[in-house]
Amino acid sequence: MTYQHWISGVVVMGTYLGVRAVEHLGRPTNLSYNNNSPPLIPPGKRLIAVMDNGLYKIAPDVTRPSEYKEFYDCYAQGIWIAMHLYLLEESEITKCPDEGRVYNK
């Protein structure tokens, strides 16, 4: 699902997936910025971040370098306390419908 959300006071368009499905279907990865260069994502894959602020989790698609940077910067500032990255086959995206915020137990 695509909708607007607020990051750093700026409206950004983003694609969100279901946290539980991403954690189940995705492959954990440690891709990250290296010397201010965006991560190299293999063809046919999407980079999904499961972001956790201690209260709830969301799963934005951060394949685009600008999306990755916005979420990483918020993580680095402490807005999000955890950022777990997953690689997901593009063909699996439809199996991960957005479920909104997933509240921590």
N, C-alpha and C positions, 0 to 999 in steps of 0.2 A: 504494500500500500504506500502511496506517496502522499505526503501532506506537509504543511509548513510546521516548523518548530523553531524555537528560539535558542540560539547559541551566542553567547557573548553579546547579547543585545541586538543581534542581527537576525532577520528572518531568513532562513535557509530552507530550500526544498530538499527533502531527503526521502529515501526509501527505507522502510522499516520492515523487519521480518519478525517471526515469532521466536522468542528467546529459546523456549524448550526445543523446538524443532532444529534450530541452528546448533544448539549444544549436542543434539542427538545425531544429526546428519553431517554436520561440518567436521572438518579435520583441524584440530588445534594447530596453530602455527606461531612462530615467533618472528614473523615478518615485521619490520619496523623501519622507520626512517634511518638512513645511514648518511651522515654528512649532509643533512637537509635535503636528501633525495627521497622521493616517495618509494615505497616498497615495490619491487617488481612482482607482479602477479601473473602466474602462468596463464596462457590462453585458455579460455573456456571456464575460468574460475572467477569467483567473486570473493572479495575480502569483506568479511562481516565482523563487526566488533560487538561483543556483549559488554555493555557498559553498566556498571553497578555503582550506585551512590550510597549504598548501605541500607536504603529503604526499599528500592525497587531496581529492576534491570530493564534495559531496552536493547534491541539488536539492530542498529543501523547498518546499512550497506556503506562501507567506507572505501570502496574500490577506487573512486575518483580521488586524486591527491588532495583536492581542496576539502572534501568531506573528511578524509583521514586527518588532515592537519587540524581542522576545527575541533574534532573530538579528542585528538591527542593533546592539543593545547589545553582543553578543559580538564582532561585527566591530569596533566602536568601541574595545573593550578589547584588541584584538589577538589574540583567540583564533582568529579567522579573518582571514587576510591579504587576502582579496579577497571581495567580494560583488557579483556581477553579476546584474542583474534582467532578467527576460524576461516579456513578456505572452504568454499562451497561450490559445487558444480553449478554452472548456470542453469542446467536442466533441473536442478533440485529446488530452485527458487520458489516454484509454484507449490511445493510441499511445505513451505514455511510461511503460511499466512500471518500477517501482523496480528498479535494478540494484545497489543497495548503494553502497558506497564505490567511487569510480573513482579509482584511484591515478595520481598524476602520473608522467610518464615522465622 
